[in-house]
Amino acid sequence: MPKSRRTTPRTPRTPRILALLAAAALALPGLTALAAPAGAAETAGTTTATVSMGDSYISGEAGRWQGNSLTTSGSRSGTDRAYTGSGYDPSRVYGSTYASGCDRSDVAEIRSAGTISQAQINLACSGAVSSNVFRASNGGQSFKGEAPQADQLATVARQYNVKLITLSIGGNDLGFADVISSCVQDYLVWYSYCHDDQQAAVDSQMDAAMAGVSKSVDEIRAVMSAAGYANGSYRIVLQSYPSPIPRSSENRYPESGWTRANTGGCPFWNQDADWARDSLVPQISNGIAAVAAAKGVQFLDLRDLLQGREVCSKATKLATSSSAPSATTSEWARWLDMGTSTQGTLQESFHPNYYAQLALGRCLTLLNAQPTGNWSCRNTAGKDTTGVYLAAR
């Protein structure tokens, strides 16, 4: 069994693995976002709008993928929405934001919840931290060539009648990408567990990260107030994160051997997977819930959204040439592609995919009909995204 902490390093399995992990650690977690969708031609200031802000879990990262497949060519057994018939064009999914890496997909949560407003404005950007949300005048930082998101919101608030703002932030402040990278390396390279030292790392950063989430809410309110909005004229929803990997008892691949890495794309030891699913994700969700309560905004708990649909979950399977991807049978999260021919980009790893983003859009649509209260969003086993429902938290 693995050691509880890393001791003497082993020889890395391949240089490719280390290159993949290094890239994934960097990638895991603008005015161009202000354009109204086709058909929205109402007068500025009267068109109702919903706005999403924050990081990759709401920008639409991994919306390119309908499940996962070992097929490395063509449409990848129907999973790759960027396939053109002769090549791959990710801008078909992410538009112009593929070039910057913000990766705002065409099925991002806010777009999938398009019926709740006349315009949907996605300001979120993959990799963003709290300081990328703050106004520049209050410590905000530009990111990937775009102004701080609160400054972009100021423009949106003048142009539209904003009714709902949904925020996902804090995961990158906690170094979530570093946690994932460490756990993957401990499985593939060092033969040790990650949960002990990574729990300590998360604990040491939690207070500062939640302070950033809290300030992000304050910054949004300050912008809206400056634009003339009364507090009760719009809503803020603060949401948490789902777990992209299952508990060990729900993983369809054995811990021993290398099928979790080479076939499943979920290279984690059982103890680390259980820690991530049942300790880390709830800890982050509870921290964000506490911020929402302190700030008087609604909280959307997503910790169980992907239950049974995670990468390597027993209830799902990979798409093949004879088994097309499906919202009822495919995984709802993007795997870590460890194959010999990498599909897509590494920053898409362990993010909600096409199916999950449709599910998230349904969550937001259902929440929009609940003007008060905090809610959890869950899926129904054996059903597609129409089986997603809210439960009082």
C-alpha positions in Angstrom: 0.0 0.0 0.0 1.1 3.6 -0.5 3.0 5.4 2.3 1.1 8.0 4.2 3.7 10.6 3.2 6.2 10.9 0.4 9.7 9.6 1.4 12.3 8.5 -1.1 11.3 9.6 -4.6 10.9 6.8 -7.1 12.0 7.1 -10.7 9.2 8.8 -12.6 7.3 6.5 -14.9 7.7 8.6 -18.1 8.7 12.1 -18.9 5.3 12.5 -20.6 3.5 11.9 -17.3 5.5 14.7 -15.6 4.9 17.0 -18.6 1.2 16.4 -18.4 1.0 17.0 -14.7 3.0 20.2 -14.9 0.7 21.5 -17.6 -2.4 20.4 -15.7 -1.3 22.1 -12.5 -0.9 25.4 -14.4 -4.2 25.1 -16.3 -6.7 23.7 -13.8 -8.1 26.1 -12.3 -13.7 41.1 -20.9 -15.5 43.4 -23.1 -15.8 40.6 -25.5 -18.1 38.9 -23.1 -20.6 41.8 -23.2 -22.2 41.1 -26.6 -25.9 40.2 -26.4 -27.0 36.8 -27.9 -28.3 36.7 -31.4 -31.9 38.1 -31.5 -31.5 40.4 -28.5 -32.2 43.8 -29.9 -34.1 45.5 -27.0 -33.1 49.0 -25.9 -30.1 49.0 -23.6 -31.1 49.3 -19.9 -34.5 47.5 -20.4 -33.3 44.2 -21.6 -33.2 41.8 -18.7 -30.0 40.0 -18.1 -28.4 37.3 -16.0 -24.6 37.5 -15.4 -22.1 34.8 -14.4 -18.8 35.7 -12.7 -15.9 33.8 -11.4 -13.8 30.9 -12.5 -13.8 27.8 -14.7 -16.6 26.0 -13.0 -19.0 28.6 -14.2 -17.2 29.9 -17.3 -18.0 26.7 -19.2 -14.7 24.9 -19.2 -14.9 21.4 -20.7 -18.2 22.1 -22.4 -16.5 20.7 -25.5 -17.0 17.1 -24.3 -20.0 14.8 -24.3 -18.6 12.1 -22.0 -15.2 10.5 -22.5 -13.8 8.0 -24.9 -10.5 6.2 -25.6 -11.0 6.8 -29.3 -8.3 9.3 -30.3 -9.4 10.1 -33.8 -12.3 11.6 -35.6 -15.2 12.7 -33.3 -13.7 10.5 -30.5 -16.8 8.3 -30.6 -19.1 11.3 -30.7 -17.7 12.9 -27.6 -15.8 15.8 -29.2 -18.1 18.7 -30.1 -15.1 20.5 -31.7 -14.8 18.0 -34.5 -15.5 19.6 -37.9 -15.4 16.4 -40.0 -11.8 16.9 -41.0 -10.2 18.4 -37.9 -10.9 20.2 -34.6 -12.0 23.8 -34.0 -12.6 24.4 -30.3 -13.9 27.9 -31.1 -17.1 26.1 -32.2 -17.7 25.6 -28.5 -15.7 28.3 -26.7 -15.9 31.1 -29.3 -13.3 33.8 -29.3 -12.5 33.0 -25.6 -10.7 29.8 -26.6 -7.8 32.0 -27.8 -7.4 33.7 -24.4 -8.1 30.5 -22.4 -11.2 31.9 -20.6 -13.1 29.0 -22.3 -16.7 30.4 -22.0 -18.6 27.6 -23.7 -21.9 27.7 -25.6 -23.5 25.5 -23.0 -22.1 27.3 -19.9 -24.5 27.3 -16.9 -25.8 30.8 -17.8 -26.3 29.9 -21.4 -28.1 26.6 -20.5 -30.4 28.7 -18.3 -31.2 31.0 -21.1 -35.0 31.2 -20.6 -34.7 33.1 -17.3 -33.7 36.4 -19.0 -33.4 38.0 -22.4 -29.6 38.2 -22.3 -27.0 36.0 -20.8 -23.6 37.7 -20.0 -20.7 35.4 -19.1 -17.9 37.3 -17.5 -16.3 34.2 -15.8 -12.8 33.1 -16.9 -11.1 29.8 -16.4 -8.3 30.1 -13.8 -9.6 33.3 -12.2 -9.0 34.0 -8.5 -10.9 36.4 -6.3 -8.6 39.4 -7.1 -9.7 39.0 -10.8 -13.3 39.7 -9.6 -12.5 42.9 -7.5 -12.7 46.3 -9.1 -9.3 47.6 -10.2 -9.8 50.6 -7.9 -10.0 48.2 -4.9 -7.2 45.8 -5.6 -8.6 44.0 -8.6 -6.3 42.5 -11.2 -6.8 42.1 -15.0 -6.6 38.5 -16.2 -5.9 37.0 -19.6 -6.2 40.3 -21.3 -9.5 41.3 -19.7 -10.4 44.0 -17.1 -11.4 42.8 -13.6 -14.8 41.2 -13.7 -16.4 43.8 -11.4 -15.4 46.5 -13.8 -16.9 44.6 -16.7 -20.0 44.2 -14.6 -20.3 48.0 -14.3 -20.6 48.2 -18.0 -23.2 45.4 -18.1 -25.2 47.0 -15.3 -25.6 50.2 -17.4 -26.4 48.4 -20.6 -28.9 45.9 -19.2 -31.5 45.4 -16.5 -29.5 42.8 -14.5 -31.8 40.5 -12.5 -29.5 37.7 -11.4 -25.7 37.4 -10.8 -24.2 34.0 -10.1 -20.7 33.7 -8.7 -18.3 30.8 -8.5 -15.0 31.7 -6.9 -12.6 30.5 -4.2 -11.3 27.2 -5.6 -8.3 28.7 -7.3 -7.5 30.8 -4.2 -7.3 27.5 -2.3 -4.9 26.1 -4.9 -7.3 23.4 -6.0 -5.2 22.7 -9.1 -2.2 22.1 -6.9 -4.1 19.7 -4.8 -5.2 17.7 -7.8 -1.7 17.7 -9.3 -0.2 16.5 -6.0 -2.7 13.7 -5.6 -2.2 12.5 -9.2 1.6 12.6 -8.8 1.3 10.6 -5.6 -0.6 7.9 -7.5 1.5 7.8 -10.6 5.0 8.7 -9.5 5.7 8.7 -5.8 3.5 5.9 -4.5 2.2 7.8 -1.5 -1.0 9.4 -0.3 -1.8 13.1 -0.7 -4.6 13.7 1.6 -2.6 14.3 4.8 -0.3 17.1 3.5 -2.9 18.5 1.2 -5.5 18.8 4.0 -2.9 20.9 5.9 -2.3 23.1 2.8 -6.0 23.7 2.3 -6.6 24.5 6.0 -3.8 27.0 5.9 -5.4 28.9 3.0 -9.1 28.6 3.8 -9.5 31.8 5.8 -7.8 33.9 3.2 -9.7 32.2 0.3 -13.1 32.7 2.0 -12.2 36.4 2.7 -11.7 36.7 -1.0 -15.1 35.2 -1.7 -16.6 37.6 0.8 -15.0 40.6 -0.8 -16.1 39.5 -4.2 -19.7 39.7 -3.0 -19.0 43.2 -1.6 -17.5 44.3 -4.9 -20.5 43.1 -6.9 -22.8 45.0 -4.6 -20.7 48.1 -4.7 -20.9 48.1 -8.5 -24.6 47.5 -8.6 -25.2 50.3 -6.1 -23.1 52.7 -8.1 -25.1 51.8 -11.2 -28.3 52.8 -9.4 -29.7 49.4 -8.5 -31.6 49.0 -5.2 -30.6 46.0 -3.1 -33.9 44.2 -3.7 -34.0 44.8 -7.5 -31.5 41.9 -8.3 -30.2 38.7 -6.7 -26.8 37.3 -6.1 -26.3 33.5 -6.0 -23.1 32.1 -4.6 -22.4 28.5 -5.6 -20.0 25.8 -4.5 -18.2 23.1 -6.4 -19.1 19.5 -7.4 -16.7 16.5 -7.0 -15.4 15.3 -10.3 -14.2 11.9 -8.9 -16.2 9.3 -7.0 -15.7 7.6 -3.7 -13.5 4.5 -3.8 -16.5 2.2 -3.4 -18.1 3.8 -6.4 -15.1 3.6 -8.8 -15.4 1.0 -11.5 -11.7 0.5 -11.8 -9.5 -1.4 -9.2 -7.0 0.6 -7.2 -4.2 -1.7 -8.2 -2.7 -1.7 -11.7 -2.9 1.3 -13.9 -6.4 1.2 -15.4 -7.5 4.3 -13.4 -4.8 6.3 -15.2 -4.4 4.6 -18.6 -8.1 3.8 -19.2 -10.3 5.7 -16.7 -8.5 9.0 -16.4 -8.9 9.1 -12.6 -5.5 8.4 -11.1 -6.2 8.6 -7.4 -5.7 6.2 -4.5 -8.8 5.1 -2.7 -8.0 7.0 0.5 -7.3 10.2 -1.5 -10.5 9.8 -3.5 -12.6 9.3 -0.3 -10.9 12.4 1.2 -11.6 14.5 -1.8 -15.2 13.4 -2.2 -16.2 13.4 1.5 -13.9 15.8 3.2 -12.4 18.4 0.8 -15.4 19.2 -1.4 -17.8 19.4 1.7 -15.2 21.6 3.5 -15.1 24.0 0.6 -18.9 24.0 0.2 -19.4 24.7 3.9 -17.0 27.6 3.8 -18.7 29.2 0.9 -22.1 28.5 2.5 -20.9 30.4 5.6 -19.9 33.4 3.4 -23.3 33.4 1.7 -25.1 33.4 5.1 -22.9 36.2 6.4 -23.5 38.3 3.3 -27.2 37.6 3.0 -27.1 36.0 -0.5 -28.5 32.8 -1.8 -26.3 29.7 -1.7 -26.4 26.9 -4.3 -24.7 23.8 -3.0 -23.3 21.7 -5.9 -21.3 19.1 -3.9 -23.6 16.3 -5.0 -24.5 17.4 -8.5 -22.2 14.8 -10.1 -23.1 11.9 -7.8 -22.9 8.7 -9.8 -21.8 10.7 -12.9 -18.2 11.3 -11.9 -15.1 10.3 -13.9 -14.7 6.5 -13.4 -18.1 6.1 -11.6 -19.6 2.6 -11.7 -22.9 4.0 -12.9 -21.3 5.3 -16.1 -19.2 4.1 -19.0 -16.9 5.4 -21.7 -18.3 6.0 -25.2 -17.2 3.7 -28.0 -17.8 3.2 -31.7 -20.7 0.9 -30.8 -21.9 2.8 -27.8 -22.7 6.5 -28.4 -22.3 9.1 -25.6 -25.5 9.7 -23.7 -26.6 11.9 -20.7 -27.9 8.7 -19.0 -24.8 6.5 -19.5 -21.8 8.8 -19.9 -19.7 10.6 -17.4 -20.6 14.2 -16.7 -17.0 15.4 -15.9 -13.9 15.6 -18.1 -11.2 13.1 -17.3 -7.5 13.5 -17.1 -6.4 12.3 -20.5 -3.3 10.2 -20.0 -3.5 8.5 -23.4 -0.7 8.4 -26.0 -2.6 11.0 -28.1 -3.9 13.8 -25.9 -7.4 14.9 -26.7 -8.3 18.6 -26.2 -6.5 20.6 -23.6 -5.4 19.7 -20.1 -7.1 22.7 -18.5 -10.4 21.0 -19.3 -9.6 18.1 -16.9 -12.0 17.5 -14.0 -14.5 20.1 -15.0 -18.2 19.7 -15.6 -18.6 18.7 -19.3 -21.4 19.3 -21.8 -24.0 17.2 -19.9 -23.1 18.6 -16.5 -23.3 22.2 -17.9 -26.8 21.4 -19.1 -27.6 20.1 -15.7 -26.1 23.3 -14.1 -28.3 25.4 -16.3 -31.3 23.5 -15.1 -30.2 24.1 -11.5 -30.0 27.8 -12.1 -33.4 27.8 -13.8 -35.0 26.0 -10.9 -33.3 28.3 -8.4 -34.5 31.3 -10.2 -38.1 30.2 -9.3 -37.0 30.2 -5.6 -36.5 33.8 -4.5 -35.4 32.9 -1.1 -33.6 30.0 0.7 -30.5 27.9 0.2 -30.7 24.9 -2.1 -28.7 21.8 -3.1 -28.8 20.6 -6.7 -28.8 16.9 -7.4 -29.4 14.5 -10.3 -31.7 11.4 -10.5 -29.9 8.1 -11.2 -30.8 6.6 -14.6 -32.2 9.9 -16.0 -30.8 12.5 -18.2 -30.3 16.2 -17.2 -34.1 16.7 -17.0 -33.8 14.6 -13.8 -31.9 17.3 -12.0 -33.7 18.8 -9.1 -33.4 21.1 -6.1 -33.5 20.0 -2.5 -33.8 22.4 0.4 -30.5 22.7 2.2 
